[in-house]
Every structure is written in structure tokens, then in C-alpha cells.
Amino acid sequence: MALWDQLAQVVQSVGAFGADTFDRLRTVTGTGPQSRQAAFSMAVVALAAKMAKADGVVTMSEAATFWRRFDVPDDARKSIRRLFDLAQRDVAGFEAYAQRITRLFPDDDALKEDILDILFTIAAADGVIHEAELDFLERVAAIFGLDPVEFNRVKASHLEPEHDPYAVLCLPRDATWETVRRRYRTLVAEHHPDRLIARGVPEEFLRVATDRLASINAAYEAIQRQMRPSA
């Protein structure tokens, strides 16, 4: 049974979204690798829904942003929309879903940055990131175990004027070209979609990593144009 079909089967049987939903998911998926992927997928969807609710109102633009970032098959959209709607009823309990993601991928900071990037995109969908939304994002980053440098790297791509490329790569403006290149290569290796597949992330979430990688590439190219290093 495909991952989204498994989630749909569970969602159709629940009237509210909570910790017991994951217990029901295990009865459908078992305990193998696909069970881990399904639990991760459900936790990310729930966390995204609660991010949309963080400022008190879920706008159409925030919901639309969620759908643009995930490759959900057409025949599973109705059930996943129900999951999203159940989870967005309030913000309460969002910490549990962030903690579950951390337990599933404890050592994968790049993946957690990618998820944080999704949440920032949803928060900014209505044109402004509110204080309550920023508090939500900072709390999620803390649960993920991301340090301030990692948090600010994601934040910069959404809040810095004109997406400051140095901020996106977390570099000082006096960084040498060699330092820029080393940082870029490290980030590309960490965020490459192939790496996520190898770590067991569902393929449906690879668009997230691809978008993040595009942001890193754009920042690197912008700095390259500015510095114009000699060949």
C-alpha cells in the first residue's frame, strides 16, 4: 500500500487528530521502514497545519502554499486535506509533532532545516510573518536542536532584504572567495535530495529539498557575480 494511501486510510477513521492517530497508523503500516516514512509524513503535515494557525487565522494563501510544497497524489488529496483541517483547528500540541520528527531523524539537521523552511514559507504566505508565528518557528527550531546559526540561515532567506546571499549561506560579508566556495559545497552536500533518499525520507518530500537547494545555489551565484573571482 502506497504511503499516502496508508495515511488516507487512517485519516478517514479518526474524528480528531492526536497522539492516538499515530497508534492507528502503526496498525496499518507495521513497524518497517515505510512505517517510519508514514509517521514522518503525518507529523510534517500536522506541523505545517499548526504553523498556518499560529497567528490565529488560516488564510487561503497559507493553505495553498502547503499544497505547492508537497507532491500529494490527486487521489489522496481529499484525505490529506482532512488531516490538515483536523490539525489546524488549534496550535496546541505542535511541540509533539516537532519532537516526533526529531526522534525519527535525530542526526539530520539538514532535513530539519528543510522542514523549517517549509514552515517559514507558510508563515510568510500572507505577506508578513507575525510575532506569534516567529515564536512558533523559534520553538520548533529549538525542539529540532538547531543552533542559532542554522535557524538564522533559514530565516534569512525569508526575512533579510532581497534575500541577502551572505545571510542565506551564513557568511560574513568579508568572507573570502575560498570560504564562500567551501560553505557552498558543504551546504549542497547536506541538502542534496539524494542524501535525503538515502536517509529514508519519503520521495514525496524531495521537492522541499530541491527548493532549498535552489535557494542555496541562487545565493552562491549572487555572491559569485559580486566577487567575480579570477579564473
N, C-alpha and C positions, 0 to 999 in steps of 0.2 A: 504494500500500500504506500503510495507517494506521501511525502511529508505533509503537504498541505491538505491531503485527504484525511490524514490522521488527525490533524488539528481540527478540521471541519467536523469530523465525527464527534470529537469531544465537545466542541463549542455548541453543537446542536442539542446536547444533552444537559446543558447547565443553564440555570436561571440567573446566576450571579457569578462573578469572576473572583476567585480567591485561591488560597493555597491548595484547597482540595481539588481544584481544577488540574493541577499538576499530578495529583494522585490518580485522577481519572486518566490522564494522558499516559501514565505508565502502564495502565491496564491494556491500553491499545497498542503501544509501541514496544512493550517489553523493556529489556534492560541493555540492549545492544547499542552500537554507535548511532543508529537512527533515533533512538530514544533521547540521546544527548542533543542531537540536532533539533529534534522537535521541541524539547524543553527550552533550548536557546531561542528558537524562533518565537515561541509563545511569550517568553519573557521580554524579548525585544519589542514585540507588537504591543504588549501591555505597557511597557515603559514609555513607548512613543505616544500612546494614547493618553497617559497621565501627564506627559510633558505638555501635550496640547491643552490640558485642563489647568495647568499650573497657574495661569493668570485669572482663572475663574470662568473663562468663556472659551469654548472651542469654536474657532472660526472655520469657514469653508476653505480658506486658503491653507490653514494648518492641516486639515484632513486631506486636502488634495496633495499637499507636499508629502504626506506619509505614503500615499499610493504611488507617487512618482519615484520614490526611493526603493521600492521593493518589487521584485518580479513575481507577483502573485498570479497564478493561472486564472483565467477568466471564470472557470467553473468552480473555483474555490473562493472567489471574491465575496460572495454573499455571506459565507460563514466567517471569514476573517473580518469582514465589516462588522459582523455581530460581536466578535471578540473585541474589536477596537471600541465599539459602542459600549459594551459592558464595562471595559476597563476605564473608559474616560468619564464615568459617572462622578468620580471624585479623584482627588490626588492621593488620598490616604493609601498607604501600603506600597508606594512606589519603591521604597528602600528594599523591600523584599525581592523585587524583580531585579534590581541592580545587584543585590547580593547573590542571587541565583546565577546571573551571568558571570560574576566574579568566581563563583565556585566551579562553574563549568569550564572556564578558561582562565585559571588563576595567573598564568605567567604570560599572557598575550596582551601586553599593553597596547600594541598597535591596533588590535581588534577593538579594544575598549575606546581608543581614540576615535576609531571609525564610527562606533555607536554614538559617542558623544557628539560627533559631527552631525549625525542624523538629527539628534535632539536639538542642537543649535539651529539647524535648518528649519525645523518645525517651529521653534520659538520665534524665529525671525520672519516667518511666513507672512505675518500681518503687518510687516514693515518696522516693527520695533520689538526689542527684547526687554520685557518689563522686569522690574526688580525681583518680583516673585519667581519669574522664570529663571533669572540668573542664579538666585538662591537654590532653586531646584537643580540646575546644572552643576553648581559647585558641590552640592551634596552628593550627586551621582558620581562625580569625578573622585570625591573623597572615598566613597564606597568602592569604586573601581581600583583604588590605590594609586591613582595617577598623581604625580607630583605637580607643583605649580607650573613648572616649565612645560610639561605635557598639556596641562589644561590651557595655558595661555597660547600654546601653539594652535590649538583648535579654535579658541576664542578669537584669535587674531584674524583668522580667515573669514570671520563673520562681523567683527566689530571695528577692526582697525580701518582708518580712512583708506579707501581704494585698495583694501586687502594688502597692506604693506607686505611685500615679499620677504623682507628680512624677519618680520614678526611671524609669518607663516612657517618659515624654516627655523625660527627661534635662534636667530643670529644677531649679533651686534652690527651696527651699520659700518663699523670699521673692520669687519671681518675680511681676511684676505681671500683671494680667489680660490686658493687651495683649501681653505677652511670651508668655503661655500660648497665646493665640489665634494668634500668628504661628508659633510652633513647631508647633502642631497643623496648621495649614494646610500648612506645609512637608512634614510627615510624611505627611499624607494624599495630597498630590500625588506624593510619591516612591513610595508603596506602593500606589497605586491599581491594581487589576487591569488596567484599560485601558492603562495605561502599560507594563505588562509584555508585553501582547499586541503593542503597537507595537514593542517591542524584540526580539520574536521568541521569547518564552518559550512553550513548548507550553501549550495550553489546559488540559491535564490537571493543571497545577501551579497553576492560578489559585486553588484552594481554600486553598493556603498563603498567598497574598497576602490573600485575603479574611479568613482567620483573624487575620492580623497586623493588618489594618486594624481589625478588631473590637476588638483589644486596645488600639489607639491611641484609638479612639472611646470605649471604656469609661473609659480614663484621663482623657481630656478631660472627659467628663461628670461624673466623680467630682470633679475639681477645680472644675468649674463649680458643682456643688452646694455645695461647701465655701465658695467665694468669694461666690456669689450676687451677681454684679455688677449694678449698676443698669442698667436698660434705656437 
